[in-house]
Amino acid sequence: MTNYIILALCVIVILSYIFDISSKFSKIPGVILLIALGMGIQLLSTSTGISIPNIRPLLPVMGTLGLIMIVMEASLDIEISKKRKGLIIKSILSAFILFAVFVFIMTFVLVRFMEFSFRDSLLNSIPLAIISSSIAIPSASGLSQADKEFVVYESSFSDIFGIMIFDFILLSQSSIGIGIFTFVRDGFFTVIVALISSAGLAYLLHKTRYHVNYVIILTSIILIYSLAKLVHLPALLMILIFGLALANNKFLEIDFVKRFVDFTKFRNDISSFKKILGELTFLVRSFFFIMFGYYTQINNLFSWENTLTALIICLGLYLIRWLFFKQVLHLPAVPMVFFSPRGLITILLFLSIPVESKLPLISEEVVTLVILMTIIVMAIGNIIQKGEIPIPETESVLNNQKKSNELI
C-alpha cells in the first residue's frame, strides 16, 4: 500500500508539472486541468469502488499554507521605484476600487432583494471579488511588459486588500466603529511586531551558514502567522511587511547598515529563497486544487440554478471591470479585462466562512463555477491578446522586474 501511495503522489506531481508547462502552449491554465484531474479521480474512485481515505479536513490546512506562500510571493514581487509610481498607483486603484464596487453591489443585492444579513452578505461577497495572483501572474507571460507588470501589481494588491478586509469582517463581532478602532490598534501593533520579526528573519536569512536554511525561515514565517492568528491580529500584514522589506532592501543600503550587511550576498540569498518558495508553492497549490476537484459535488455542479448564479456573478465582474478600464483609467479594455481570475484565495476564504454565515445562494458549486468561468475567460484573453512577442520561457515576470530595478 505504501508503494502505491508514493507512486500516486509522484504521478500527481509529474502531471501537475506537465499541466504547468503545457499551459504556455495550449493557453489552457493548469488550474483547470488540476481541478479536472481531481474530478476524474473522484469518478474513477466511484466507478471502480477504490476506497480513498477522507482527507477533506486537510483542505483548509493546505489552503492556509498556500495562502501564506502566495502572499509572500506577491509581496516579494512589489518593488517600489519612481519609475513605477504611476503603474503602482493605477494598479492599487484598480485592485481596491474594483474590489469595493463589486462587494458593495453584490452585498446590496443580497441584503435588499434576498433579505440576507449585512455581515453574512459581506462575508460571502468578498471571496468572489479577489483576483488570484497565483493564476493571473503565470498566465500573463504572453502580454506586453507594461501589461504584465500591471497584472502582477493589481492581482497582488487584490489578494492583500481582500484577505485583510475579510479577516476584519470575520473577526469583528461588535459595531463597525469599535471594529475599525480595534483593527487600527491591532494593525499598528502588528506593524511593530512585523518590523522586528522581519529584521530577525532577514538576519537569519543573511547570516545562517547551516545547510538547512530557507526551510527554517519559511517555517518561522508560518509560525509567526499562526501565533498572530491565535491572538486575532492581522497576520497577513506581517507576511506582507516581511516580503516588502526583502523586496525593497535597496532603501536600507546606507553606510551604517552596510557595516553589518553584504547586500550582494543578501540579494543572492533572497533570490534563492524566492526559488525555493516558488517550488513549494507549486506543490501546495497543485495538491490543493486536485483535492478541491476531488471533493467537488459533480452532480450539483452544472444545475441550472448554480450555472445561472455563477453567470450573473461573472457578468457583473467583467462589466464593472470593463467600465472601470474604459471610463476611469482610460486604458484599452482588451486584454486586461480578461485577466481577473478567481482561484485559491477565493476557495480558502469561502471555506473560512462560519457555517451559520454561509448563504444557500452562494454554494461551493457556485464558487467552483465562478473560478472555472473566470479562468476560461482569461484563457480566451490570452488567445486573442495582441501584446508583444512573449519573452523566453526561462525568464519570468519577476526576473524582468529585477532587471529593470537594477537599472534604477
matplotlib code that plots the C-alpha trace (Angstrom):
import matplotlib.pyplot as plt

x = [0.0, 2.8, 4.4, 1.1, 0.6, 4.1, 3.5, 0.2, 1.8, 4.7, 2.3, 0.3, 3.3, 4.6, 1.1, 0.9, 4.3, 3.2, 0.0, 2.0, 4.4, 1.6, -0.4, 2.3, 1.5, -2.2, -3.2, -5.3, -4.4, -3.0, -5.5, -8.4, -6.6, -5.7, -9.4, -10.4, -7.9, -9.4, -12.8, -11.5, -10.0, -13.4, -15.2, -12.6, -12.9, -16.7, -16.8, -14.1, -15.0, -11.5, -11.5, -9.6, -9.2, -11.1, -8.5, -11.0, -10.0, -6.6, -8.1, -8.1, -4.6, -3.2, -5.1, -3.7, -0.2, -0.8, -2.2, 0.8, 3.2, 1.1, 1.0, 4.7, 5.4, 3.1, 4.8, 8.3, 7.1, 6.2, 9.3, 8.9, 10.6, 9.9, 9.7, 6.8, 5.0, 2.2, 1.9, 1.6, -0.9, -3.1, -2.8, -3.7, -6.7, -7.8, -7.4, -9.2, -11.9, -13.0, -13.0, -15.0, -17.6, -18.3, -18.6, -20.9, -23.2, -23.3, -23.9, -26.7, -28.4, -28.2, -29.5, -32.1, -33.6, -32.6, -33.1, -29.8, -28.0, -25.4, -22.5, -23.2, -23.6, -20.3, -18.5, -19.9, -19.2, -15.6, -14.0, -15.6, -14.1, -10.5, -8.2, -6.0, -2.3, -1.2, -3.2, -3.0, 0.7, 1.9, -0.8, 0.3, 3.7, 2.4, 1.4, 3.4, 5.8, 3.6, 0.5, 2.4, 3.6, 0.1, -1.3, 1.5, 0.7, -3.1, -3.5, -1.0, -2.8, -6.2, -5.0, -3.7, -6.7, -9.3, -7.8, -7.2, -10.8, -12.2, -10.3, -11.5, -15.2, -14.8, -13.3, -15.4, -18.4, -19.3, -20.2, -18.3, -16.8, -15.4, -14.2, -12.3, -10.7, -9.7, -8.4, -6.3, -4.9, -4.1, -2.7, -0.3, 0.9, 1.2, 3.4, 5.8, 6.0, 6.3, 9.2, 11.0, 10.3, 11.4, 14.7, 15.3, 14.3, 16.3, 19.3, 18.8, 18.5, 21.7, 23.9, 22.9, 25.5, 23.9, 22.8, 19.1, 18.3, 15.4, 13.0, 13.6, 12.9, 9.7, 8.7, 9.3, 7.1, 4.3, 4.8, 4.5, 1.4, -0.2, 0.6, -0.8, -4.0, -4.4, -4.3, -6.6, -4.0, -4.0, -1.4, -1.1, 0.1, 3.2, 3.8, 3.3, 5.7, 8.4, 8.1, 8.1, 11.2, 13.1, 12.0, 12.9, 16.1, 17.8, 16.3, 18.4, 21.6, 23.2, 26.7, 25.6, 23.7, 26.5, 28.8, 26.6, 25.1, 26.7, 23.9, 25.3, 25.1, 21.8, 20.2, 21.6, 20.0, 16.7, 16.8, 17.4, 14.7, 12.2, 13.1, 12.5, 9.3, 8.1, 8.6, 7.0, 4.1, 3.8, 3.5, 1.0, -1.1, -1.2, -2.4, -4.9, -6.6, -6.6, -8.2, -10.7, -11.7, -11.9, -14.3, -16.5, -20.0, -20.1, -23.8, -24.7, -22.0, -24.0, -27.5, -29.2, -29.6, -25.9, -24.9, -27.2, -26.0, -22.3, -23.0, -24.7, -21.7, -19.2, -21.1, -21.1, -17.4, -16.5, -19.0, -17.6, -14.1, -14.7, -16.4, -13.5, -10.8, -12.7, -14.1, -11.7, -8.2, -8.8, -6.8, -7.6, -10.1, -8.5, -6.8, -6.7, -10.4, -9.9, -7.2, -9.1, -9.3, -10.5, -8.7, -7.1, -7.8, -11.4, -11.8, -9.9, -11.8, -15.1, -14.2, -13.3, -16.9, -18.6, -21.4, -24.1, -22.9, -22.9, -25.7, -27.6, -27.4, -23.6, -22.8, -19.5, -20.5, -21.3, -17.8, -16.3, -18.2, -17.1, -13.5, -13.7, -15.5, -13.1, -10.1, -11.7, -12.3, -8.6, -7.5, -9.6, -7.9, -4.5, -5.5, -6.9, -4.4, -2.2, 0.7, 4.4, 6.2, 6.4, 9.7, 11.7, 10.2, 13.2, 12.5, 9.6, 7.9, 9.8, 13.2, 12.1, 11.2, 14.6, 16.5, 14.5, 15.1, 18.9, 18.9, 17.3]
y = [0.0, 2.4, 2.0, 2.6, 5.9, 7.0, 6.1, 8.1, 11.2, 11.1, 10.7, 13.7, 15.9, 15.0, 15.6, 19.0, 19.8, 18.8, 20.8, 23.8, 23.5, 22.7, 25.9, 28.0, 26.4, 25.5, 28.7, 26.5, 27.4, 24.4, 25.1, 23.9, 20.7, 20.2, 20.6, 18.3, 15.7, 15.8, 15.3, 12.5, 10.7, 11.1, 9.5, 6.7, 6.0, 5.9, 3.7, 1.2, 1.1, 2.0, 3.5, 6.7, 7.9, 11.1, 13.9, 16.7, 18.2, 18.8, 21.1, 24.2, 23.4, 23.1, 26.3, 28.2, 27.2, 28.1, 31.5, 32.3, 31.4, 33.3, 36.5, 36.1, 35.7, 38.6, 40.9, 39.9, 41.0, 44.5, 46.5, 50.2, 52.7, 56.2, 54.7, 52.5, 55.2, 55.7, 51.9, 51.2, 53.9, 52.7, 49.1, 49.9, 52.0, 49.1, 46.5, 48.4, 50.2, 47.1, 45.1, 47.7, 48.3, 44.6, 43.9, 46.9, 45.9, 42.2, 43.0, 45.5, 42.9, 40.2, 42.4, 44.4, 41.7, 38.4, 39.7, 38.2, 39.9, 42.6, 40.9, 37.5, 39.1, 40.8, 37.6, 35.8, 38.6, 39.3, 36.0, 36.4, 39.9, 38.8, 38.3, 35.2, 36.3, 32.7, 32.1, 35.6, 36.2, 33.0, 33.3, 36.9, 35.8, 36.4, 40.0, 43.2, 44.2, 47.0, 44.8, 42.0, 44.3, 45.7, 42.2, 41.4, 44.5, 44.5, 40.8, 41.1, 44.1, 42.5, 39.4, 41.6, 44.0, 41.3, 39.0, 41.8, 43.1, 39.6, 39.0, 42.3, 41.5, 37.9, 38.9, 42.0, 40.9, 44.4, 47.7, 49.0, 51.9, 49.6, 47.1, 49.8, 51.1, 47.6, 46.9, 50.1, 49.4, 45.8, 46.8, 49.3, 46.7, 44.2, 46.6, 47.0, 43.2, 42.6, 45.0, 43.3, 39.9, 40.9, 42.2, 38.9, 36.7, 38.7, 38.5, 34.7, 34.5, 36.5, 35.1, 31.5, 29.1, 25.8, 23.7, 23.8, 27.5, 28.5, 25.9, 27.2, 30.7, 29.7, 27.6, 30.7, 32.8, 30.2, 30.0, 33.8, 33.8, 31.1, 32.8, 36.1, 34.4, 32.8, 36.3, 37.7, 40.0, 40.8, 38.1, 38.6, 42.1, 40.6, 38.5, 41.5, 43.6, 40.9, 40.4, 44.2, 44.6, 41.9, 43.1, 46.7, 46.2, 48.9, 51.6, 50.2, 50.3, 53.1, 53.3, 52.4, 49.2, 48.3, 47.6, 44.6, 43.5, 42.4, 43.4, 41.5, 38.2, 39.3, 39.7, 36.3, 34.8, 36.4, 35.1, 31.6, 31.9, 33.0, 30.0, 27.6, 29.4, 29.2, 25.4, 24.8, 27.0, 24.9, 21.7, 23.0, 24.7, 21.5, 19.3, 21.9, 22.2, 18.4, 17.9, 20.6, 19.0, 15.6, 16.8, 18.9, 17.6, 17.0, 16.2, 19.6, 21.5, 22.1, 22.5, 25.4, 27.4, 27.2, 27.9, 30.9, 32.3, 31.9, 33.5, 36.5, 37.0, 36.7, 39.1, 41.6, 41.2, 41.8, 44.6, 46.6, 45.9, 46.9, 50.2, 51.0, 50.5, 52.5, 55.3, 55.7, 54.5, 55.3, 52.2, 49.6, 47.1, 44.2, 42.1, 43.5, 42.9, 39.2, 38.9, 38.7, 35.0, 33.7, 30.9, 29.5, 32.5, 32.6, 28.9, 29.3, 32.4, 30.7, 27.7, 30.0, 31.4, 30.0, 27.5, 29.8, 32.7, 30.8, 31.7, 28.9, 31.0, 31.1, 27.4, 25.6, 24.6, 28.2, 29.3, 26.5, 27.5, 31.2, 30.1, 27.9, 30.5, 33.3, 31.1, 30.1, 33.8, 34.5, 31.8, 33.4, 36.7, 35.0, 33.7, 37.0, 39.4, 41.4, 42.1, 42.0, 38.8, 36.7, 36.6, 33.3, 30.7, 30.6, 34.2, 35.2, 38.4, 38.6, 38.3, 41.2, 43.3, 42.5, 43.6, 46.8, 47.7, 47.1, 49.9, 52.4]
z = [0.0, 0.9, -2.6, -4.3, -2.3, -3.1, -6.8, -6.9, -5.3, -7.8, -10.7, -9.5, -9.2, -12.6, -14.1, -12.4, -13.9, -17.4, -17.0, -16.0, -19.0, -21.4, -20.4, -22.1, -25.4, -25.2, -23.3, -21.0, -17.4, -15.5, -12.6, -14.8, -15.6, -11.9, -10.8, -13.7, -12.6, -9.1, -10.5, -12.7, -9.6, -7.9, -10.8, -11.1, -7.4, -7.5, -10.6, -9.5, -5.8, -4.8, -1.3, -0.8, 2.9, 3.8, 3.7, 3.3, 6.8, 5.2, 2.6, 4.8, 6.0, 2.5, 1.6, 4.5, 3.7, 0.1, 1.1, 3.2, 0.4, -2.2, -0.2, 0.5, -3.3, -4.1, -1.6, -2.9, -6.4, -5.2, -5.8, -5.2, -7.5, -9.0, -12.5, -11.4, -9.4, -12.0, -12.6, -8.9, -8.3, -11.1, -10.0, -6.4, -7.6, -9.9, -7.2, -4.5, -6.4, -8.4, -5.2, -3.3, -6.1, -6.7, -2.9, -2.5, -5.4, -4.5, -0.8, -1.7, -3.9, -1.3, 1.5, -0.5, -2.6, -0.9, 2.6, 4.0, 6.8, 6.0, 7.7, 6.1, 2.7, 3.0, 4.0, 1.0, -1.4, -0.5, -1.7, -5.1, -5.5, -5.1, -8.1, -7.8, -8.2, -8.3, -11.5, -13.1, -12.9, -14.6, -17.2, -18.1, -19.6, -23.2, -22.5, -23.2, -20.5, -19.2, -19.1, -17.3, -14.6, -14.2, -13.7, -11.2, -9.1, -9.4, -8.5, -5.6, -4.1, -4.7, -2.7, 0.1, 0.3, 0.1, 2.7, 5.2, 4.8, 5.0, 8.3, 9.6, 8.9, 10.1, 13.5, 14.0, 16.1, 17.6, 16.0, 12.9, 14.8, 17.6, 14.9, 13.0, 16.1, 17.1, 13.6, 13.5, 17.0, 16.2, 12.8, 14.5, 17.0, 14.1, 12.1, 15.1, 15.6, 11.9, 11.6, 14.5, 13.1, 9.6, 10.9, 12.8, 9.9, 7.4, 9.7, 9.8, 6.1, 5.6, 8.3, 8.7, 7.2, 8.1, 5.0, 6.2, 5.9, 3.8, 5.2, 8.7, 7.5, 5.9, 9.0, 11.2, 8.9, 9.2, 13.0, 13.3, 11.1, 13.3, 16.5, 15.2, 14.1, 17.6, 19.2, 16.5, 14.8, 11.1, 10.4, 6.7, 7.4, 9.0, 5.9, 3.6, 5.6, 5.6, 1.8, 1.1, 3.4, 1.4, -2.0, -1.3, 0.6, -1.6, 0.6, 3.5, 1.6, 3.6, 5.1, 8.7, 7.5, 5.1, 8.0, 9.0, 5.7, 2.5, 0.1, -2.8, -0.8, 0.7, -2.7, -3.8, -0.6, -1.4, -5.0, -3.7, -1.2, -3.9, -6.0, -3.0, -2.1, -5.7, -5.9, -2.6, -3.6, -6.8, -4.8, -2.2, -4.9, -7.1, -4.3, -3.1, -6.4, -7.0, -3.6, -4.3, -7.5, -5.9, -3.2, -5.6, -5.9, -9.6, -9.7, -8.4, -10.4, -13.5, -12.2, -13.9, -10.7, -9.9, -13.5, -13.7, -10.4, -11.5, -14.9, -13.3, -10.9, -13.7, -15.9, -13.1, -12.5, -16.1, -16.7, -13.7, -14.8, -18.4, -17.4, -15.0, -17.6, -20.2, -18.2, -15.2, -16.2, -19.9, -20.9, -23.6, -22.2, -24.2, -23.0, -19.4, -18.7, -19.2, -16.6, -13.4, -12.5, -9.2, -7.5, -4.3, -2.1, -3.2, -2.2, 1.0, 2.2, 1.3, 3.3, 6.2, 6.4, 9.5, 8.7, 10.2, 7.9, 4.6, 2.2, 0.3, -2.8, -2.8, -2.6, -3.1, -6.6, -7.5, -6.3, -8.3, -11.4, -11.0, -10.7, -13.8, -15.8, -15.0, -15.8, -19.1, -19.9, -19.0, -21.4, -24.2, -23.4, -23.7, -27.1, -28.6, -27.0, -29.3, -26.9, -27.6, -28.5, -25.4, -23.5, -23.5, -21.2, -19.0, -18.0, -15.7, -14.9, -11.7, -13.5, -15.8, -12.8, -11.2, -14.3, -14.5, -10.9, -11.3, -13.8, -11.4]

ax = plt.figure().add_subplot(projection="3d")
ax.plot(x, y, z, "-o")
ax.set_aspect("equal")
plt.show()
